[in-house]
Amino acid sequence: MAEQSQRILRLPAVVAQVGLSRATIYKRIKEGSFPKQIQLGLRSAGWLESEVNDWIAQRINDSRRI
């Protein structure tokens, strides 16, 4: 099986992709309902694109259930 490359998204890209504000993203991380960021350096962090996409897919699935 071929390895899937992992892309790291910075906060502005995550905000644009999920449509939530920065504050809401961090609130949901604290609640455990949004993927945690990974540390890239002392003052920089990012999110794995695959985890963000999985989160979006789950929101879609949850909204389609009756």
C-alpha positions as a Markdown table, in Angstrom:
| # | Residue | x | y | z |
|---|---|---|---|---|
| 1 | Met | 0.0 | 0.0 | 0.0 |
| 2 | Ala | 1.4 | 3.4 | -0.9 |
| 3 | Glu | 2.0 | 5.9 | 1.8 |
| 4 | Gln | -0.3 | 9.0 | 1.8 |
| 5 | Ser | 1.6 | 12.2 | 2.1 |
| 6 | Gln | 0.6 | 14.4 | 5.0 |
| 7 | Arg | 0.1 | 18.1 | 4.5 |
| 8 | Ile | 0.2 | 20.5 | 7.4 |
| 9 | Leu | -2.3 | 23.4 | 7.4 |
| 10 | Arg | -1.7 | 26.6 | 9.3 |
| 11 | Leu | -4.5 | 28.3 | 11.1 |
| 12 | Pro | -5.7 | 30.7 | 8.4 |
| 13 | Ala | -6.1 | 27.7 | 6.0 |
| 14 | Val | -8.0 | 25.7 | 8.7 |
| 15 | Val | -10.3 | 28.7 | 9.3 |
| 16 | Ala | -11.0 | 29.0 | 5.6 |
| 17 | Gln | -11.6 | 25.3 | 5.1 |
| 18 | Val | -13.9 | 24.6 | 8.0 |
| 19 | Gly | -15.7 | 28.0 | 8.2 |
| 20 | Leu | -15.2 | 28.4 | 12.0 |
| 21 | Ser | -13.6 | 31.3 | 13.7 |
| 22 | Arg | -10.2 | 31.0 | 15.4 |
| 23 | Ala | -11.8 | 31.2 | 18.9 |
| 24 | Thr | -14.3 | 28.5 | 18.0 |
| 25 | Ile | -11.6 | 26.2 | 16.7 |
| 26 | Tyr | -9.6 | 26.5 | 19.9 |
| 27 | Lys | -12.8 | 26.1 | 22.1 |
| 28 | Arg | -13.6 | 22.9 | 20.3 |
| 29 | Ile | -10.0 | 21.6 | 20.6 |
| 30 | Lys | -10.4 | 22.2 | 24.4 |
| 31 | Glu | -13.7 | 20.3 | 24.4 |
| 32 | Gly | -12.2 | 17.5 | 22.4 |
| 33 | Ser | -14.5 | 17.9 | 19.4 |
| 34 | Phe | -11.9 | 19.2 | 16.9 |
| 35 | Pro | -8.5 | 17.7 | 15.9 |
| 36 | Lys | -5.6 | 18.9 | 18.1 |
| 37 | Gln | -2.8 | 20.9 | 16.4 |
| 38 | Ile | 0.7 | 19.7 | 16.1 |
| 39 | Gln | 3.6 | 21.8 | 17.3 |
| 40 | Leu | 5.9 | 22.9 | 14.4 |
| 41 | Gly | 8.2 | 25.1 | 16.5 |
| 42 | Leu | 8.2 | 27.1 | 19.7 |
| 43 | Arg | 5.5 | 29.5 | 18.5 |
| 44 | Ser | 4.0 | 27.8 | 15.5 |
| 45 | Ala | 1.5 | 25.0 | 15.1 |
| 46 | Gly | -0.5 | 23.4 | 12.3 |
| 47 | Trp | -3.1 | 20.7 | 11.7 |
| 48 | Leu | -2.9 | 17.6 | 9.6 |
| 49 | Glu | -5.0 | 18.1 | 6.5 |
| 50 | Ser | -6.2 | 14.5 | 6.7 |
| 51 | Glu | -7.6 | 15.0 | 10.2 |
| 52 | Val | -9.3 | 18.2 | 9.3 |
| 53 | Asn | -10.9 | 16.5 | 6.2 |
| 54 | Asp | -12.0 | 13.6 | 8.4 |
| 55 | Trp | -13.6 | 16.1 | 10.8 |
| 56 | Ile | -15.5 | 17.8 | 8.0 |
| 57 | Ala | -16.6 | 14.4 | 6.6 |
| 58 | Gln | -17.9 | 13.4 | 10.0 |
| 59 | Arg | -19.9 | 16.7 | 10.3 |
| 60 | Ile | -21.4 | 16.0 | 6.9 |
| 61 | Asn | -22.3 | 12.4 | 7.9 |
| 62 | Asp | -23.8 | 13.6 | 11.2 |
| 63 | Ser | -25.9 | 16.3 | 9.5 |
| 64 | Arg | -27.3 | 13.7 | 7.0 |
| 65 | Arg | -28.6 | 11.3 | 9.6 |
| 66 | Ile | -32.3 | 11.3 | 10.3 |
